[in-house]
Structures are given as structure tokens and as C-alpha cells.
């Protein structure tokens, strides 16, 4: 078999492809359509929003004559803020269509429980529970991502050749340039150098393989 050295560029490409597979296999947690709808219901029906719409409707001509513009923004982007473990957090999401609200910032509706006066306390409690669960899921995903990132980085750093990498983690073939695989399988007359066994004791190969399998299923 031909020797293919794992240069810095090759290692970076393999790692990049592995991380891309992880993200494909582990999409970002999202809020349900029901929760998104409840947030819109609470924001649109908030007394301040209702009063602003009524004021604009009742004084449309006067406002136009005096060239007074009441600030309102139309966008589908939302940042919902809440507290988790006494820390302010936020979850960003999109509504299916652009929605208009008074106040906020251009291109982003900044909302929190205090701006959802159109909802019942029960509905707002349901929203708060959902966004907290979402934040917990995101934190767990970040932990898994960091573990996968570090383990693949460690494994690559231990390997000098492509053969060593594939002996330690056969599924890594999915992340290697096919030309490098072909070169590795070419017959040569001289013996291979660097036949040392790679220490994978600090790497959970089964966990890495699960990412490869899942990314192929959802691709």
C-alpha cells in the first residue's frame, strides 16, 4: 500500500468534514410550532401593541399630515429572552412569515414574558418551560460537540499517516479525499515506514462512529 502522510492540510480537511457530519447528525434544537404561535399570540395581543395599533388607525391622517412615524418593524426573526439559573439567556427563532410589532429593533423582535400580555398565565408558563428545555438541550449539544471536536482532533494529532488513522478509526474514511484513499491502496515495492500502533485509549471510537452513521442516514 502507498504511504499517504497526514499533512496539516489533510488533517484540517478531515477534521472539517467530521465536524460538518456532526452538525448534520445533530441539528440545533428548535421550538415547536405551537410555542412559536403562542409567543406571537401573546406579543400581538399585548395591551401596548393593541393600543399602538388603535392609535395609528384612529390618527392615520393626522400622523401622515404631520409626518410622524410610529416605530414598527416587520420581520420573521425573534429573540426571546428569559432567565435560567439566574442568568439571562435568549433563544432565537423564526416565524413562518414576517410579523409586524411596534418597538423593538430592525430585523429582530426582542421579546420576553413581560411583552406577552395577550396570553394567559398558563400559556406564558408553557412558553417559559419550553424555552428553558430548549436552552438545556442546546447546552447538552454544545457539550457533545466539544467532546467530538476534541476527540477527533486528538486522534488526528496521534496519526502520521492515513493508514494509521483508518486502522484506529475505519469510519474516518467517510471524511477523507477519495484521491488520498486511492493513493494509499496503490502497491509499492518498499515497506511502509511508521508502523507504530496509535494509542486511542483516550478516544471513544464507538461515539465517533455513531456520528458517521447518523450523518449518512440524514444526508
URFENVEN-V99525 format. One record per helix or strand of 3 or more residues. SS is the DSSP state (H for helix, E for strand). FROM is the first residue (numbers start at 1). TO is the last residue. Records with the same first field share a line. If there is no record, write none. Layout:
BEGIN
SS->FROM-TO  FROM-TO
END
This chain:
BEGIN
H->8-25  33-44  47-58  60-65  113-115  121-158  162-168  170-175  178-185  205-218
E->72-84  87-102  108-111
END
